[in-house]
Amino acid sequence: MPQEIAAEAAKETAKPLALTLGEPAGIGPDITLQAWHRRDAAALPAFYLLGDPALLAERARLLGLDIPIAEVTPEQAASRFADALPVVPTGDRATARPSRPDGSSATSVIASIRQAVADVSAGRASAVVTNPLAKSVLYRAGFKHPGHTEFLAELAAKDGRVPQPVMMLWSPVLAVVPVTIHVSLREAIAQLSSPLITSTARIVASSLRRHFGLSRPRLAVSGLNPHAGEYGTIGTEDDHIIAPAIATLRNEGLDVRGPLPADTMFHAAAREGYDCALCMYHDQALIPIKTLAFDEGVNVTLGLPFIRTSPDHGTAFDIAGSGRSNPASLIAALKLAARMAAAAA
């Protein structure tokens, strides 16, 4: 597919990946252990988990996995990775039991994210990979951000300027970007503007060049309304907001098409014509990729001064600690983060 990363980007970086704890009552600890257990078969790059070593040891016992846990510094992680799961303690206990979120571990979750960003910013890690968190649990502990993406953007702020984070969902068969993200449909329409579309598209194109080896990325932009508004008969946003943004981007030399009817953008033949689809709201982007590549999808945050990937699924409280979780998306996130880091090196 045209999204394939250039061959040189597949080389592993020498620095390990910093993996966050995620919600300890969810499947984050499970898939971390399962991913390390499959490290050789999956050809995984070295990573270390930032969190509570006791939690990982207890979860391994619960899952029946004979996995040694090594307390390390980031600098020691790569050398220990072959023989033990490297864990860099944050100093915060994570006591929530599987499937029983209670807010007691919120500080450990937040500390893990902060330390991962600090490590990659200081050059101790090559990229940040985040396990799923439960926003509702963090909100009860005073967390003020809509989610991972916005918190990471704040941590990346420099001189008081917060970068615009862009959420891309990537898979081997499709990459999508929602221009508006975790807001109601009514609010998404209110937020939509030509400047937001153009700034998002510029960030996507830049990252596809730098991290994915595409010299001239092809972007397909969806319409907002059915049939992309059908010449203004089913809404005017496509003509008055989206089309002017596309014209601006084309004048800048970007390869951009649209606005396209969203209901015909995602079949196999259509996907061959672009490298990434920009969609106007969350479900317009996420429904097709989760239908086509649920287990292989990776959440990538663009626009930050560091690389961040994440599994494209949630905490799955109902199966935490049961051994039924699938680490495929985390494995894909780890491998993609390493490849992106190598491409940017």
NORVEN-V367392 format. One record per pair of residues at least 24 apart in sequence whose C-alpha atoms are under 7 Angstrom apart, sorted by the first residue. I is the first residue (numbers start at 1). GAP is how many residues later the second one is. Records with the same first field share a line. If there is no record, write none. Layout:
BEGIN
I=GAP  GAP
END
This chain:
BEGIN
1=172
2=273
3=272
5=207  208
6=206  207
8=335
9=330  331  333  334
10=329  332
11=328  331
12=33  326  327  330
13=325  328  329
15=109  110  111
16=30  31  32  61  62  109  110
17=29  30  31  108  109  110  111  112
18=29  30  31  98  107  109  110  111
19=28  29  30  31  109  110  111
20=29  30  92  93  96  109  110  111
21=28  29  30  88  91  110
22=87  108  109  110  111
23=86  109  110  111  292
24=70  72
25=71  72  73  74  75  76  292  295
26=72  73  289  290  291  294
27=288  289  290  293  294  298
28=103  104  287
29=27  30
30=29  291
31=294  295  296  299
33=27
34=293
35=292  296
36=49
44=291
45=290  293
46=32  35
47=30
48=29  38  39  40
49=37  38  39
50=37  38  39  40  62
51=36  37  38  39  57  61
52=37  38  40  41  42
53=34  36
55=39
59=262
62=259
63=258  259  260
74=50
75=49
98=222  223
99=218  219  221
101=36
103=34  35  37  38
106=32  35
126=215
127=179  180  181  210  214
128=179  180  181
129=179  180  181  204  205
130=179  180
131=179  180
132=182  183
133=182
134=181
149=152
153=151
156=148  149
163=140  141
164=139
165=136  137  138  139
166=34  135  136  137
167=132  133  134  135
168=131  132  133  134
169=128  129  130  131
170=127  128  129
171=122  125  126  127
174=115
175=100  101  102
176=100  101  102  109
177=100  101  102  108
178=100  101  102  103  104  107
179=99  100  101  102
180=100  101  102
181=100  101
182=100
188=93
193=48
194=47  48  50  51
195=50
197=48
198=47  51
203=99  100
204=98
207=95
210=133  134
211=129  132  133
212=128  131
217=38  58
218=37  38  56  57  58
219=36  37  38  55  56  57  58
220=36  37  38  54  56  57  58
221=36  37  38  39  56  57  58
222=36  37  38  39  40  56  57  58
223=36  37  38  39
224=56
226=35
227=34
228=31  32  33
295=33  34
296=32  33  36
297=32
298=31  34  35
307=30  34
308=29
309=24  28
END
